[in-house]
Amino acid sequence: MGQVIEARAPDLKIRPEDCLGVKHSDPSTIVIVGATGDLTARKLVPALFNLYLNDGLPDPFRIVGCGRTKLSDQEFRNKMKEALLVNGAMDASKWPAFAAALNYRSVDYGDLTSFMSLAEFLRKLDQIHNTRGNRIFYLAIPPSLYKPLAQMLGQAGLGKERKNGNGWSRLVVEKPFGRDLKTAIDLNQGVQEYFREHQIFRIDHYLAKETVQNILMFRFANAIFEPIWNRRYIDYVNITASETLGVEHRAGYYEQAGVIRDMFQNHIMQLLALTAMEAPSQFETDRVRDEKVKVFHSLRPFPVEKLHKYIVLGQYGQGKIDDKPVPGYREEPGVSPDSLTPTFARMKVFIDNWRWQGVPFFLTSGKRLAKKLTEIEIQFKGIPHSMFRQTLGETIAANRLTLGIHPDEKITFTFQTKNPGARVCLRSVTMDFSYHQNYTGPILDAYEKVLIDCMLGDQMLFWKQDGVEQCWSFLTPILNECETCGNRAEMLHFYESGSWGPQMIDIS
């Protein structure tokens, strides 16, 4: 007989630092418009500094802060140093070299001459530091300023690109992308007067979370899950993004937005798309994003004439978070005492396609809830026939797969097994996988990953405009009905801070 030879795949020797993937990005200047604001201090500069510590920024690089506040370069550097100290990201030995790459320019957001001056300053920086005219413009400003600021940059010639590969220009826009379908279209038209689609990076930092990206790897890099990822085996899907924080200092924005605009149009819809999308033919930016857009196209139009059967809206009242009393939403600074703005929503949606027909997706998000939690629960159907009915009774718990995104970055699978002992008894047990198990390399947070992709020009984790518009097409009728119906106050259910939201309201 011939010898049986075992076939084995070669071991891939990948060092953790190889997965950073940023060492070949082009020399560039990162321009932060709104550099004196909270986002820059809490997220952007700490992320950039951490990339610098991990050799993750291009060589050479410059960071230019812009804002209406008048500051010198040194004053700006001092403010950023204070921000790093507050965020615990300071490495005093590396700070001087990083700080030397920081500059600041005061700009008047309504004055084109001010932006022409900025353009001239950036050209001089290119010549001195050889950044080759490559620029990222990060709009860390209120959403109402996205369109006029993008147009100011464009009129100053800062949206133009050279054709030789260097001299590129990229515009990063934070959420929200409009407040309904009409404003989203208007915003896009205004931005695209001077920036083309490949230059526009519509950020959703949820997509840059490692465990969100891992959803695609889990589904499509393993052969055992995809055959049961459909209506034949799955009973329903729960997607939850809960927060313990209240409105904090964002009352001015939140009173105009509410939970659906703040969380559903972006974060929740992206999690839905990653859970439900078909496999793209290649792991390539446009093909992945196109498959997500197909999910949005397949959403069943929301039955706005029967809202109470498909959506629950709530607003947090007084309660306790971590055993500390917290005020109700209407008592927050800047909130109207009779506000009808929802801080909680749970809705049931359906995807009308071959894979998901008839499977409900329950989408939930809210503020001041019992726990900060983002996860996706895949609830499988029960067994079709129980051979254990005589011994165990009628009910056997169905399997459940949970994709934990925050704070527990893990995957758990619950199934049934026999309890030890002489009698036949079942118990539910769980297999756990912690995302960072056996990993000792550098860990990038969401904003670090976003900034890396901007430098590399990789738009996979950013929204396409057709996806934005399709989501607004689905959500705008819901918002219109919720905000204009005569029984708006009756639809709003109050819940205690620290609870899991409105109780005893079933849309299953």
PAMI-483118 format. One record per residue (C-alpha): x, y, z; residue number from 1. Coordinates in Angstrom, 1 decimal. Layout:
> X_Y_Z_NUM
...
//
This chain:
> 0.0_0.0_0.0_1
> 1.1_3.5_-0.7_2
> 2.1_5.8_2.1_3
> -0.6_8.3_3.2_4
> 0.8_11.8_3.3_5
> -1.0_14.4_5.4_6
> -1.5_17.7_3.7_7
> -0.9_20.7_5.9_8
> -1.1_24.4_5.2_9
> 2.2_26.3_5.8_10
> 2.4_28.3_8.9_11
> 2.2_32.0_8.2_12
> 4.8_33.8_10.2_13
> 3.2_37.2_10.6_14
> 4.6_39.6_13.2_15
> 2.1_41.7_15.1_16
> 3.8_44.9_13.9_17
> 3.3_43.8_10.3_18
> -0.4_44.2_10.7_19
> -0.2_48.0_11.3_20
> 0.2_48.4_7.6_21
> 1.0_52.1_7.6_22
> 4.7_52.3_6.8_23
> 4.2_52.8_3.1_24
> 1.7_55.7_3.2_25
> 2.7_58.8_1.3_26
> 4.3_61.8_3.0_27
> 1.5_64.1_3.9_28
> 0.1_67.0_5.9_29
> -2.9_66.4_8.1_30
> -5.0_69.6_8.4_31
> -7.5_69.6_11.3_32
> -10.2_72.2_10.8_33
> -11.7_72.9_14.2_34
> -8.5_72.0_16.0_35
> -9.4_73.8_19.2_36
> -12.5_71.7_19.8_37
> -13.2_68.7_21.9_38
> -12.9_66.1_19.2_39
> -9.3_67.1_18.4_40
> -8.2_67.1_22.1_41
> -10.0_63.8_23.1_42
> -9.6_61.7_19.9_43
> -7.6_63.0_17.0_44
> -4.3_64.2_18.6_45
> -4.1_61.3_21.0_46
> -4.6_58.9_18.0_47
> -2.0_60.7_16.0_48
> 0.5_60.7_18.8_49
> -0.1_57.0_19.5_50
> 0.5_56.3_15.8_51
> 3.7_58.2_16.0_52
> 4.9_56.2_19.0_53
> 4.2_53.0_17.0_54
> 6.0_54.2_13.8_55
> 2.6_54.6_12.2_56
> 2.8_58.0_10.6_57
> 4.4_58.7_7.2_58
> 7.9_60.1_6.9_59
> 7.8_63.1_6.6_60
> 4.5_64.3_8.1_61
> 3.0_67.6_9.3_62
> -0.1_68.3_11.4_63
> -1.7_71.7_11.0_64
> -4.4_72.8_13.3_65
> -6.9_75.4_12.1_66
> -9.6_77.3_14.0_67
> -11.2_80.6_14.6_68
> -9.3_81.0_17.9_69
> -6.0_83.0_17.5_70
> -3.1_80.9_18.8_71
> 0.6_80.7_18.1_72
> 2.3_77.4_17.1_73
> 3.6_77.1_20.7_74
> 0.3_77.8_22.3_75
> -1.3_75.1_20.1_76
> 1.4_72.6_21.0_77
> 0.9_73.4_24.7_78
> -2.9_72.8_24.4_79
> -2.3_69.5_22.7_80
> 0.2_68.4_25.3_81
> -2.3_69.1_28.0_82
> -4.9_67.0_26.1_83
> -2.5_64.1_26.0_84
> -1.8_64.4_29.7_85
> -5.5_64.3_30.4_86
> -6.0_61.3_28.2_87
> -3.0_59.4_29.6_88
> -1.3_59.1_26.3_89
> 1.8_61.2_27.0_90
> 5.3_59.8_26.5_91
> 7.5_62.8_27.5_92
> 10.6_61.5_25.8_93
> 8.9_61.4_22.4_94
> 6.8_64.5_22.7_95
> 9.4_67.1_21.6_96
> 9.9_65.4_18.2_97
> 6.2_65.1_17.6_98
> 5.4_68.6_18.8_99
> 7.9_70.0_16.3_100
> 5.6_68.7_13.5_101
> 2.6_70.7_14.8_102
> 1.6_74.0_13.4_103
> -1.4_76.2_13.8_104
> -3.2_78.7_11.6_105
> -6.1_80.9_12.6_106
> -8.8_81.0_9.9_107
> -12.1_82.9_9.5_108
> -14.6_80.3_8.4_109
> -16.5_82.9_6.3_110
> -13.6_84.6_4.7_111
> -12.2_83.2_1.4_112
> -9.0_85.3_1.8_113
> -8.3_83.5_5.1_114
> -8.4_80.1_3.2_115
> -6.2_81.5_0.4_116
> -3.7_82.4_3.1_117
> -4.0_78.8_4.5_118
> -3.3_77.4_1.0_119
> -0.2_79.5_0.6_120
> 1.0_78.4_4.1_121
> 0.5_74.7_3.1_122
> 2.4_75.2_-0.1_123
> 5.4_76.6_1.9_124
> 5.2_73.7_4.3_125
> 5.4_71.3_1.3_126
> 8.5_73.0_0.0_127
> 10.3_73.0_3.4_128
> 9.3_69.5_4.6_129
> 8.9_67.7_1.2_130
> 5.3_66.5_2.0_131
> 4.7_66.5_-1.8_132
> 1.4_68.3_-1.7_133
> -0.5_65.4_-0.1_134
> -3.1_66.7_2.3_135
> -5.9_65.3_4.5_136
> -8.5_67.9_5.6_137
> -10.3_66.6_8.7_138
> -13.5_68.6_9.4_139
> -13.7_68.4_13.2_140
> -16.5_71.0_13.2_141
> -20.3_71.1_13.7_142
> -22.3_69.4_10.9_143
> -23.8_72.7_9.8_144
> -20.4_73.9_8.7_145
> -19.5_70.8_6.6_146
> -20.8_72.2_3.3_147
> -19.6_75.9_3.6_148
> -16.1_74.8_4.8_149
> -15.7_72.2_2.1_150
> -16.6_74.9_-0.4_151
> -14.2_77.4_1.1_152
> -11.4_74.8_0.8_153
> -12.4_74.1_-2.7_154
> -12.5_77.8_-3.7_155
> -9.0_78.2_-2.3_156
> -7.8_75.4_-4.7_157
> -7.3_72.9_-1.9_158
> -9.5_70.2_-3.4_159
> -7.4_70.0_-6.6_160
> -5.2_66.9_-7.2_161
> -2.3_66.3_-9.5_162
> -2.4_63.5_-12.0_163
> 1.1_62.0_-11.2_164
> 0.1_60.2_-8.0_165
> 1.3_62.7_-5.5_166
> -0.4_66.0_-4.7_167
> -3.6_64.2_-3.6_168
> -6.3_65.9_-1.4_169
> -8.8_64.1_0.9_170
> -11.7_65.4_2.9_171
> -12.8_63.6_6.1_172
> -16.3_64.4_7.2_173
> -17.7_63.3_10.6_174
> -21.3_62.1_11.1_175
> -24.1_63.0_10.8_176
> -24.3_63.2_7.0_177
> -27.4_65.4_6.9_178
> -30.5_65.1_9.0_179
> -32.8_63.5_6.4_180
> -32.7_62.4_2.7_181
> -33.1_66.0_1.3_182
> -30.3_67.5_3.4_183
> -28.0_64.5_2.8_184
> -28.4_65.0_-1.0_185
> -27.8_68.7_-0.6_186
> -24.7_68.2_1.5_187
> -23.3_65.8_-1.0_188
> -23.9_68.1_-3.9_189
> -22.2_71.0_-2.1_190
> -19.2_69.0_-1.2_191
> -18.8_67.4_-4.6_192
> -18.6_70.9_-6.3_193
> -14.9_70.7_-5.4_194
> -14.1_67.2_-4.1_195
> -14.8_64.0_-6.1_196
> -16.2_60.9_-4.5_197
> -12.8_59.1_-4.2_198
> -11.6_62.1_-2.2_199
> -14.4_62.1_0.3_200
> -14.0_60.0_3.5_201
> -17.3_59.9_5.4_202
> -16.2_58.6_8.8_203
> -18.1_56.2_11.0_204
> -15.7_55.2_13.8_205
> -17.8_52.2_14.6_206
> -16.6_50.6_11.4_207
> -13.0_51.0_12.5_208
> -13.5_49.0_15.6_209
> -11.5_45.7_15.3_210
> -14.4_43.5_16.3_211
> -16.7_45.2_13.7_212
> -14.2_44.4_11.0_213
> -13.9_40.9_12.4_214
> -17.6_40.2_11.5_215
> -16.6_39.8_7.8_216
> -13.6_37.6_8.7_217
> -15.8_35.4_11.0_218
> -18.5_35.0_8.4_219
> -16.4_34.6_5.2_220
> -13.1_33.1_6.3_221
> -14.7_30.1_8.0_222
> -16.7_27.5_6.1_223
> -19.0_26.3_9.0_224
> -21.1_29.5_9.6_225
> -22.2_30.7_6.2_226
> -24.3_27.6_5.3_227
> -26.5_28.3_8.3_228
> -26.5_32.1_8.1_229
> -30.0_32.4_6.7_230
> -33.8_32.2_7.2_231
> -33.8_28.4_7.4_232
> -31.7_28.3_10.6_233
> -31.9_31.8_12.2_234
> -35.0_32.8_14.1_235
> -34.1_36.5_14.7_236
> -31.2_38.9_15.1_237
> -30.7_41.5_17.9_238
> -28.4_44.4_17.3_239
> -27.8_46.5_20.4_240
> -25.8_49.7_21.0_241
> -26.5_50.9_24.5_242
> -24.8_53.8_26.4_243
> -24.7_54.7_30.1_244
> -23.9_58.3_29.3_245
> -26.6_60.9_29.0_246
> -26.7_63.8_26.6_247
> -23.8_65.5_28.5_248
> -22.7_68.7_26.7_249
> -24.4_67.9_23.4_250
> -27.9_69.1_24.2_251
> -27.9_71.6_21.4_252
> -27.1_68.9_18.8_253
> -29.2_66.2_20.4_254
> -32.4_68.2_20.7_255
> -32.3_68.5_16.9_256
> -31.2_64.9_16.3_257
> -32.5_62.4_18.7_258
> -31.5_58.8_18.9_259
> -32.5_57.7_15.4_260
> -30.4_60.3_13.6_261
> -27.6_60.0_16.1_262
> -27.2_56.2_16.2_263
> -29.4_54.4_13.7_264
> -28.6_56.2_10.4_265
> -24.9_55.4_10.8_266
> -23.7_52.9_13.4_267
> -26.7_50.6_13.7_268
> -27.2_50.5_9.9_269
> -23.6_49.5_9.3_270
> -23.8_46.7_11.9_271
> -27.0_45.5_10.1_272
> -25.2_45.6_6.7_273
> -22.2_43.6_7.9_274
> -24.5_41.0_9.5_275
> -26.8_40.6_6.6_276
> -24.7_41.3_3.4_277
> -23.7_38.7_0.8_278
> -20.1_37.7_0.3_279
> -18.3_40.1_-2.2_280
> -16.3_38.4_-4.9_281
> -13.2_40.0_-3.5_282
> -12.2_41.8_-0.3_283
> -11.9_45.0_-2.2_284
> -13.2_48.4_-1.2_285
> -16.0_49.1_-3.8_286
> -17.1_45.4_-3.9_287
> -17.5_45.3_-0.1_288
> -19.3_48.7_0.0_289
> -21.6_47.7_-2.9_290
> -22.7_44.6_-1.0_291
> -23.6_46.7_2.0_292
> -25.6_49.1_-0.1_293
> -27.6_46.1_-1.5_294
> -28.7_45.3_2.1_295
> -30.1_48.9_2.4_296
> -31.9_48.6_-0.9_297
> -33.5_45.3_0.4_298
> -34.9_46.8_3.6_299
> -38.7_46.5_3.6_300
> -40.4_49.9_3.6_301
> -41.3_50.7_7.2_302
> -45.0_50.4_7.9_303
> -45.4_54.0_9.2_304
> -49.2_53.5_9.4_305
> -48.7_50.9_12.2_306
> -45.7_52.5_14.0_307
> -46.6_51.2_17.4_308
> -46.2_47.6_16.2_309
> -42.7_48.1_14.8_310
> -41.0_50.8_16.9_311
> -40.7_51.8_20.6_312
> -39.5_55.3_21.5_313
> -38.3_56.3_25.0_314
> -36.8_59.2_26.9_315
> -34.7_58.7_30.0_316
> -35.8_60.1_33.4_317
> -34.0_60.3_36.7_318
> -32.2_57.3_38.0_319
> -28.9_55.9_39.0_320
> -25.8_55.1_37.0_321
> -23.0_53.3_39.0_322
> -25.1_54.0_42.2_323
> -24.9_57.7_41.5_324
> -28.1_59.8_41.0_325
> -28.4_61.3_37.5_326
> -30.9_63.8_36.1_327
> -33.6_63.0_33.5_328
> -33.2_64.2_30.0_329
> -35.5_67.1_30.4_330
> -33.4_68.3_33.3_331
> -30.2_68.4_31.3_332
> -28.7_71.8_30.6_333
> -30.0_73.1_27.2_334
> -32.9_70.7_27.0_335
> -36.4_71.9_26.7_336
> -38.5_71.1_29.9_337
> -41.2_69.6_27.7_338
> -38.9_68.0_25.1_339
> -40.3_65.1_23.0_340
> -36.8_64.1_21.7_341
> -36.4_60.3_22.0_342
> -33.2_59.0_23.7_343
> -34.1_55.4_23.1_344
> -35.5_53.5_20.2_345
> -36.1_49.8_19.4_346
> -37.4_48.9_16.0_347
> -38.2_45.8_14.1_348
> -37.1_45.7_10.4_349
> -37.1_43.1_7.7_350
> -34.8_42.5_4.7_351
> -36.7_41.3_1.7_352
> -34.3_39.0_-0.1_353
> -33.8_35.3_-0.5_354
> -31.5_34.9_2.4_355
> -33.4_36.8_5.1_356
> -37.1_36.8_4.1_357
> -39.2_36.7_7.2_358
> -36.4_37.0_9.7_359
> -36.9_40.0_12.0_360
> -34.0_42.2_12.9_361
> -34.4_44.1_16.2_362
> -32.3_47.2_16.3_363
> -31.9_48.9_19.7_364
> -30.0_51.9_20.9_365
> -30.4_54.3_23.9_366
> -28.8_56.6_26.4_367
> -28.6_56.2_30.2_368
> -29.2_52.4_30.0_369
> -28.0_49.8_32.4_370
> -24.7_49.0_30.6_371
> -22.5_50.3_27.9_372
> -22.8_47.5_25.4_373
> -22.6_46.9_21.7_374
> -23.3_43.4_20.4_375
> -25.0_41.4_17.7_376
> -27.0_38.3_18.8_377
> -27.8_35.6_16.3_378
> -30.7_33.6_17.7_379
> -31.0_30.2_16.0_380
> -34.2_28.3_15.6_381
> -35.1_25.5_18.0_382
> -34.6_21.9_17.1_383
> -37.4_20.7_14.8_384
> -38.1_17.5_16.8_385
> -37.1_16.6_20.4_386
> -36.3_12.9_21.0_387
> -35.9_14.0_24.7_388
> -39.5_15.0_25.2_389
> -40.3_12.1_27.6_390
> -37.2_12.9_29.7_391
> -36.6_16.6_29.5_392
> -40.0_18.0_28.6_393
> -41.0_20.2_25.7_394
> -38.5_23.1_25.9_395
> -34.9_22.9_24.9_396
> -33.2_26.3_24.6_397
> -32.1_27.2_21.1_398
> -28.5_28.0_20.2_399
> -27.3_31.6_20.3_400
> -24.2_33.2_18.8_401
> -23.1_36.6_20.2_402
> -20.6_38.9_18.5_403
> -19.4_41.2_21.3_404
> -18.1_44.6_20.0_405
> -17.9_46.6_23.2_406
> -16.8_46.4_26.0_407
> -16.4_42.7_25.7_408
> -14.6_42.1_22.4_409
> -15.4_38.5_22.0_410
> -17.5_35.8_20.3_411
> -19.6_33.4_22.4_412
> -21.7_30.4_21.3_413
> -24.3_28.9_23.6_414
> -25.4_25.3_23.1_415
> -26.8_22.4_25.1_416
> -25.0_19.5_26.8_417
> -25.7_16.9_29.4_418
> -25.3_17.9_33.1_419
> -22.9_15.6_35.0_420
> -24.8_13.0_37.1_421
> -26.9_9.9_36.9_422
> -30.0_11.7_35.7_423
> -30.4_13.0_32.2_424
> -30.4_16.8_32.6_425
> -29.5_19.5_30.1_426
> -27.5_22.6_30.8_427
> -26.6_25.6_28.6_428
> -22.9_26.0_28.2_429
> -20.9_28.7_26.4_430
> -17.8_28.6_24.2_431
> -15.9_31.9_24.5_432
> -13.3_33.5_22.3_433
> -11.7_36.8_23.5_434
> -10.6_38.9_20.5_435
> -7.2_39.8_22.0_436
> -6.5_36.3_23.3_437
> -2.8_35.4_22.7_438
> -2.1_38.7_21.0_439
> 0.7_40.9_22.4_440
> 1.2_43.4_19.6_441
> 0.1_47.1_19.4_442
> -3.6_47.7_19.5_443
> -5.1_50.5_17.4_444
> -8.2_52.3_18.5_445
> -10.9_53.2_16.1_446
> -9.6_56.7_15.3_447
> -6.1_55.5_14.7_448
> -7.4_53.0_12.2_449
> -9.5_55.6_10.5_450
> -6.5_58.0_10.2_451
> -4.4_55.2_8.8_452
> -6.9_54.4_6.1_453
> -7.2_58.1_5.2_454
> -3.4_58.2_4.7_455
> -3.5_55.1_2.6_456
> -6.5_56.2_0.6_457
> -8.5_53.1_1.6_458
> -12.2_53.9_1.7_459
> -13.5_50.4_2.7_460
> -14.5_51.5_6.2_461
> -16.1_54.7_5.1_462
> -19.6_55.4_3.7_463
> -20.4_55.7_0.0_464
> -22.9_58.5_-0.8_465
> -25.4_56.0_-2.3_466
> -25.3_54.1_1.0_467
> -25.9_57.3_3.0_468
> -28.9_58.2_0.8_469
> -30.4_54.8_0.8_470
> -30.3_54.7_4.6_471
> -32.0_58.1_4.8_472
> -34.6_56.9_2.2_473
> -35.5_54.2_4.7_474
> -35.4_56.3_7.9_475
> -36.8_59.6_6.7_476
> -40.4_58.3_6.5_477
> -40.1_57.0_10.1_478
> -38.7_60.3_11.3_479
> -41.4_62.3_9.5_480
> -44.2_60.2_11.0_481
> -42.6_60.2_14.5_482
> -42.1_64.0_14.5_483
> -45.4_65.1_13.0_484
> -48.0_62.6_14.1_485
> -50.7_63.9_16.4_486
> -50.0_61.4_19.2_487
> -46.3_62.1_19.4_488
> -46.3_62.5_23.1_489
> -48.2_59.2_23.6_490
> -45.6_57.4_21.6_491
> -42.8_58.5_23.9_492
> -42.3_56.1_26.9_493
> -40.3_57.3_29.8_494
> -37.8_55.0_31.4_495
> -35.6_55.1_34.5_496
> -31.9_55.9_34.0_497
> -29.9_52.7_34.7_498
> -32.7_50.5_33.4_499
> -32.8_48.7_30.0_500
> -35.3_51.1_28.6_501
> -39.1_51.2_28.3_502
> -40.6_48.0_29.9_503
> -43.6_45.9_28.9_504
> -43.8_47.2_25.4_505
> -43.6_44.3_23.0_506
> -43.0_44.6_19.2_507
> -41.9_41.0_18.7_508
//
